[in-house]
Amino acid sequence: MEVASRKIKKPYLKMSTHEAIWGYVFLMPWILGMIFFVGGPIIASLVLAFCKWDLITPPQFVGMDNFIKIMSDPKFWKSLYNTFYYTIFAVPIGIVGSIIVALLMNQKWKSVRLLRTIYYLPSVTAGVASAIIWMWLFNPDFGLINYFLGKLGIKGPLWLASEEWSKPALIIMSLWGVGGNMIIYLAGLQGIPRQLYEAAEIDGANIFQKFWNITLPMLSPVIFFNLIMSIVWSFQIFTQVYVMTQGQGGPADSTLVLVLYIYQKAFKFHQMGYASALAWILFIIILIATMLQFKFSKWVYYEGELKK
Amino acid sequence: MKKIISLVLMIFLLVFFNSCGKSKAVSKDMLRFMYWGDVQEIEIITNLVKQFEKDTKIKVSAERAPSGPPYMEKVLTQFAGGNPPDVLFVEVNNFKAFAERNVLEDLTPYLEKETAFKKKDFYPQIIDRFTIGNSLYVLPRDIAPICVVYYNKKLFDEAGVKYPTDDWTWYDLVKKGQKLVKKDSKGIYTQFGFVDDWPIWESFVYSNGGSLVDNVKNPKKCTLNKKEAIEAIQFRADLIHKYKIAPSPSQMTAMGGMGTSDMFVSGKVAMFYSGIWKTPLFRQIKDFQWDVVMFPKGPKGIRAFSTGGSGYAITKASNKKEAAWKLVTYLAGKAGQIELAKTGLAQPAMISIAESKYFIDDRPPKHKDIVLKGVKYVVFAPLMSEWEEINVSAIAPAFDKIWSGKEKAEKVLKEIVPEINENFFSK
């Protein structure tokens, strides 16, 4: 009887609605945080981008002034150049590096779990701590990197103390973070159906053919995701540079990246309006970069599309 | 179901808004005071505040932030939020940012009524710095002439070099410095002759008869492209690359994050140029004897150097100004100055206390009184809120090239000074 009556009783809400509501309830802390702590400031910064504001006296509306000034600000162009330089090298190197590591970590070795943990560890290390470690590694006289270069008979550069080598140093350091992307690739690799490889093996495909014709296409949505995220993140590089150059972006502005410049303008020189305008320009650059990637994303293979 | 959702929401909002409201309610009738300082200063300030609370029954909420940009960030955020503190700590350089925006109270009438001390009790130099027109905006706490060259007696003795005396010049600095440098078999420097706490190039410019701007109190143009300034900046670079007595920026990097004062403590440099605030740290040195001497005179016999200093200001927005002034008198008054003097961290702005046994005590350095004489020769940085930006964004990156030996001072300065004048002074 009990069972029967339960069956007859109509559910209060449809199952899917019910789930959706609970979903939002669980999301509430994040949504509220987003609205109050992120959404508000985002809107405020959009307004401030058209104002002059020193934080002490009330903001003054100045129209497009900030944007016009930015266009002729050599520091802005320098910081934009530095940011692009970093992105153009760090992103491809990071993607290739993390795929290679993910492929290695996808083998059935005994200690592979331990190795995966070791590779992932830097991603959960505090940015400031790892920046300090890298300052030691890059030490021109006593650093590990120049020590090994010395063993090979190469006189290592001054790295962070040199105008030419400071950006390459940051790029090398970015490789330290491959573990984070590696995990995502690893999940992607493990989602590739085994039978595809078996079929290819029967057809006599070698390891490179399998990689090129199966692994890479099957992995392409993950690569696409990582590419977009990596570009977004590398445009926003800040912590390492801030720590390693004491907030200066030196030597001689060679590591003055855009976010560091925004920080300086906002919190060192107290020009909130100008800094907000810079931040919105950065947002627009990232937006365009992301849209371009979607536009040219024909190379991405979605298995699901075939089923439709 | 809906009930549950609304309940969850309500609880969340309740907690959220309640926690917002609370912090305001607590501080409403309290006197709010913002400051920075290290451990010893916190103790002094906490004690003074306690005494004030006991005497006046006015509650104080004293908030501290680390010095430099973090402090400014916190204070400015409070201003931006329309909730500025009643009393705040300012120094000779960030002072202008507040003063020119007209947010500080003119303290002159308060000081005139004050019985515990008079304007003339303070060093006129720092009073003058904090005065714009006829209004004094900050009651000085300390003045910090950057005139102190600390020297390691043991390294001087080992090298058979005579200790420097106050009448020494740049020339003597180089001559002595060259005898105090040591290298290992691979040619890596293990000991340097001289290092400044940070690139204190301003003092070199001043003591060569140069200047940063045409008029410190009302700057209209940058004058770093004059001959005297160029020579002085080149001389500081020459200490590194020509005379090789000071570490280059890359040699500093090679110290692996060791600060310049650590170099002095560990005997890696014979002379260290800074202000008197390093004394408490150096008093812990066990391995060698040390003393201080005044920053050397320039080639034309000019003595001048850069300076710091700080004090207390009251905000115009404060609705408890009388109480705020009372607190300031506790902080900057005699009791506070004596406690500060005893730590050795800062030179009290009140002359009688700076000259008293509380500050010039029998602990090392033997010639601590040089800072008393030094006050006469101080030159303040240009009084304009943009100077920080000029320094960080235009001067420092360009000077990096001079310090690294890549370019000559003359070329760099002839390039950047017109730009600075156009970007910051053309208004």
Interface residues (C-beta under 8 A of the other chain):
Chain A: Y12 L13 H18 I21 V25 M28 P29 L32 F36 D54 L55 I56 T57 K75 I132 M135 W136 N139 P140 D141 F142 L158 W159 L160 A161 S162 E163 G247 Q248 G249 G250 P251 A252 D253 L256 Q264 F267 K268 F269 H270 M272
Chain B: M1 I4 I5 V8 L9 F12 F16 P69 M72 E73 L76 T77 F79 A80 A97 F98 R101 N102 V103 I188 P249 S250 M252 T253 A254 G256 G257 S385 E386 E388 E389 V392 S393 A396 P397 A398 D400 K401 S404 K406
